[in-house]
Amino acid sequence: MGIIGITGGKGGTGKSTVATSLAYALSNQGQKVLLVDADVDCPNDHLLLGIELKEIEKVNQRIPEFNPDKCIKCGGCGKVCKTNAIVSIKDKVPIFIKEQCNGCGSCKIICDSDAISFTEKEIGKIFIGKKDGLDFLSGELKPNEPISEFVVNKLNELIEEKKEGYDYIIIDTAAGTHCPVIAALEMCDKIFAVTEPTPLGHHDLQIILELLKMMKKESNIVINRSDIGNAKLIENLSKEYGSKIVAEIPYSKEIVDSYSNAKPIVHREIDKIMGMIR
């Protein structure tokens, strides 16, 4: 069993297209595959595959609950709240804005009057689906909630429970190098960074390769739309970081048409990626 991460520093490079196509191709060859959309701020793998989602679980986060009878109106909780979810006004019970709370618990720690306990708020949902022989798992953060890695952590828990039942688990991360990306990549045995041969692609690929180096994760590079820019930009980064370029997917109308019609792409370069993980 292998857990494969598909990631990238820049959005719009084709990361999700590669992840969905790789997962679908493996399942079509008789492998038991789970595709996980861990881009919980904006999940769309189900749209690329035409999968109907079914909600299976809500994701909750702890938040403080205030007892006005015990509150001595000292203002300490507001001072330690780094997300400004607690507004302290002199001689008044604090005002709590739950949408801004990240559940850190600093307010409860600082409260000497035991006026703060914990309750929960819903911050996201978990979904499942299926495409022919391919199993699908996805998370989605509620709008206006600040901590998406909590939803990714719930996906990781489910992956841990289910992983023995699969030959491959493909995790499609969000773009960038922020906390939910790191949380998703922690689970992975092998990682492919999808980029494009442009100055923006080069810049953001360097950031993700630097992150993977810090995480001590093996990295490989997939160049999408490989014939539209300057491939030397990516080749130089490949040498600098010791990351092998394993596939170069050219721009093609056939791929665009597949993408637009919710069909996984079929291409020899996807076969090359499959060869790398077997």
N, C-alpha and C positions, 0 to 999 in steps of 0.2 A: 504494500500500500504506500502511495506517495501523495503528499500534499504539495500542490504546485501553486505558486502565487503568480498572478499576472498583474503588473503594476506599471507605473510611469509617473514621472514628475510633472508632466504636462497633460492637461485635459484635451480631449479631441484628437488624440493620436491614433485611435483605433484599438485601445486597450480592451474594451468590452467586446468588440468584434472578434479579436483574437481569442479571448477567453471563451466566448460562447461557441465559436467554431471548433476550437481545440476540444472542448468538453463533448460536443456533439459528435465529432469525428471519432473520438475514443469510444464513446458508447455504441456507435454504429459498427465498431469492430469487435463487439462482444464484451467490452470491458464494463464493469460496474462502476459508474461515475456519478459523483455528486458535484454539481456546480453551485457555488456559493457567491451571491452578489453581496459583497461587503461594502459597497459604496452606498452606505445607508442614508446619506444626505440626499442622494439623487439616484436611486436604483432604477436601472432600465434594462437589465439583461433579459427579463421576462418579455419585454416588448420586442427585443431583437429575435427572440425565439418563438414568439406567439404563444407564450405559456399563460394559462389562466391561474391566477393565484388564489390560495386558500389561507386565510388567517388561522394560525394555530396557537399563538401566544402573545400576550402583551408584555412589554418591557417596562418595569417600574424603577424609579430612582427615589431614594430617601430624601425627604425635605423636613425642615424643622416645623414643629407645631408649638405655638406660644400659649402659655397659661397666663392670662392677664391678672389673675388674682395673686400669683406669685411674683410677677414682674416688679422689680423695684425701680424701673425706668432709668437705669444707670447709663444706657447707651453703648455698653461694651460690645454687644452683638453687632451693632451697625458698624463700629470701628474696625472689626476684624473681617467683615464680609468683603472679600475682594471682587465679587461680581456685582456689588451694589444691589443685592436682592433684599437687603434689610435697610430701611431708612429709619434712623433714630432721631427723634425730636425731643428736646429737653422736656422732662416731666410728662411725657406721653408714652403709651405702649408702642413699641416699634411697628412700623408698617412693613409687611412682608410681600414681596413680588415674586411669586413662586416660579414664574417663567424664567427668571434670571438665576435661579438657584442651581448650583452644581453639586449640592449634597456633600460638601467637604466636611461639615460638622464643626467648624471653628466656633460657630455661635454657641453651640451646646457646651463646648469645652470651656469657653470664657465665662459662661453664665454661673454666677455664684449663688443664685437664688433658686436653682433647679426649676426655672420657669420654662425650659425648653425640652421637649421630647421629640421623637421622630415619628413621622407618618410617611406616606408615599404619594408620588404622582406618576401618572402614565407618561412616558416619554417616547415610546415607539411600539412597533409591532413586528412580529416574525411571521413569515409566509412560507408555504411550500408549494410545489407544483411539479409537473412532469411533462416531458417532451419525448414521445416515443419511449426509448429505454433510458432516457436521461432524467435523473432526479435533480430537483432544484430547491434551493434554500435561499431565503432573502430576508433582509431586515430593512426597516424604514423608520427614520427619525421623524417625530412629529414636528411640524413647522414651529419655529420660534423657540425650540429647545436647544440649549447650548452644548450639550455633551454627547456627541455621537458615538464616542468609543464605548459607552455603556451598552449600546445596541450591538456593536461589533463583539464585545465581550460575551454577550448572550449567544451570538452566533458561534463563537469559539467553544462555548460550553456544549452546544449541540453537536458541533463537529467532533469534539472529544467523545461524546456518547455514541456517535454513529460511525466513526472512522473505520472500525474493524469490518464493517459490512461493505466496504468499497475497495476497488482496485486503485482508483484515483479520486482525489478531491481537488477540484480546481477553484481557487479563490480569486475573484476579481475584486481588487481593492479600489478605493477612491484614488484620484490623482493627488499628487503632492507628497509631503513628508510629515504631515501632522499626526496627532495621536491616533486617530482611527486607522490610519494606514499602518502605523507601527504595530498596533494591536492585531491587525489582520496578518501582517507579515511574520509575526512571531510564531505562527502555527506552521510555516512553510518549510519544506525540505529543500526545494529548488525554486528559484525565482527568475522570471523573465520580465525585463523592463522594455516596454513598447515605446518607441520614439519615432521621430521623423527627421530627415536630414535637412533641417533648417536651423538658423541661429537660435530660435526659441526652443526647438527640440533639443539641440545641443546643450543649452543652458540648463534646462530642467532635467535632462538625463544625468548630467553631472551631479545635480543635487541628490537624485535618487540613488545613484551609484555610491555617493559618499555616505548616505544613510545606510545602505546595505553593507558597506565596508565596516561602519561602526557597529552594526548588528552582527558582524561576522557571518553573513549569509552569502552563499554562492550566488553570483549574478550572471545572467546571460542577457543578450540584447536582441530584440526583434525590431527591424527597421520597417515601418509601414510607409506606404507611398514612396518607396525607395528611389524612384526615378524622377522625383520632382525637384530635388535640391542638390546639395553638395554632400555626397556620401563621405567625403574625407573628414568632415566634422565629426561624424560618429565613429569612424575608423580610428581616429586619433584618441578619442575617449576610451574606446575599446582596449587599445594598447596601454593607455595610462593606468586603467583600473584592472587590467587582466581579465576583462569580461569578453567572452566570445560572442561574436555576431552569428547567431544560429539560423536566422531567416531574414530574407529581404522581400517583402511583399510589394509588388509594383502597384501603381494606380491603375485601376481598370474599371470600365463601365459595368462589367459583369459583377464585380464585387459591390459596386454602388447599388446596382439593381437588387442584388440579394439582400443587402442591408435595408433597403427601402421597403422590401416585401417580407420582412421578418423571417428570412431564410439564412441559416448558417452558410458562410462562404466555404466553398470547396476549392482548395488550391494546394499545389505541390509544396509550398513553403510551410503550410500547416503540418504536412506530413513530416517535414524536417524537424519541427518542434516535437512532434510525437516521438520521433526517433531519439531525441535527446533525453526523454524522460523514461524510456523503457530500459 
